Amino acid sequence: MPRIPLPSPSELSPEQRRVYDAVVNGPRGALRGPLRAALHNAELADKWQQLGELLRYRTSLAPRLSELAILVTARHFDCQFEWYAHEPPARQAGLNPDAIEAIRRGEQPAFASEDEQAIFDYALQLHEKHFIAEATYQRALQVIGVLGVVELTALLGYYAMVAMTLNAHELTPPADTPRPLPPRGEA
């Protein structure tokens, strides 16, 4: 049960309704997750949804790499909803199911591709250490270029904000859905 009320479409102000319509008519197709909480401030929700749409759907990063970074973020923040919402797209984008499972369990995945390893290392270091080692940064530059590194860093920050919002307001997967992330140490 969320900690805050989540307005239904019939309860929205005109400003909120404009944002709601933009989201449901865009690539997301529905308003869910943190945007439901952000909608209390229509301007915040609008800027949020625009940034999220850009970072998720319109960067130079392949969807497989974006979803990998999002899953690393979800696991780092133990964010059940973020994992629930992004595991299926990660699979659809071609991320190896064994790598997904290793991340879910909090283990080091074995990647067959250099780009996936570079994204994983970059994301993990930024979340855990708050900085990127020079070798890790240079490898990411070689693999995804300057634009890719800028976009990846923004994507990680955005999904950290998403995870924090979901966790703070206790926005979780549907009640009939098992919690996808095991508690740390119980994988």
Stockholm file with secondary structure:
# STOCKHOLM 1.0

chainA/1-187         MPRIPLPSPSELSPEQRRVYDAVVNGPRGALRGPLRAALHNAELADKWQQLGELLRYRTSLAPRLSELAILVTARHFDCQFEWYAHEPPARQAGLNPDAIEAIRRGEQPAFASEDEQAIFDYALQLHEKHFIAEATYQRALQVIGVLGVVELTALLGYYAMVAMTLNAHELTPPADTPRPLPPRGEA
#=GR chainA/1-187 SS CCSSCCCCGGGCCHHHHHHHHHHHTSTTCSCCTHHHHHTTSHHHHHHHHHHHHHHHHSSSSCHHHHHHHHHHHHHHTTCHHHHHHHHHHHHHTTCCHHHHHHHHTTCCCCCSSHHHHHHHHHHHHHHHHSSCCHHHHHHHHHHHHHHHHHHHHHHHHHHHHHHHHHHHTTCCSCTTSCCSSCCTTCC
#=GC SS_cons         CCSSCCCCGGGCCHHHHHHHHHHHTSTTCSCCTHHHHHTTSHHHHHHHHHHHHHHHHSSSSCHHHHHHHHHHHHHHTTCHHHHHHHHHHHHHTTCCHHHHHHHHTTCCCCCSSHHHHHHHHHHHHHHHHSSCCHHHHHHHHHHHHHHHHHHHHHHHHHHHHHHHHHHHTTCCSCTTSCCSSCCTTCC
//
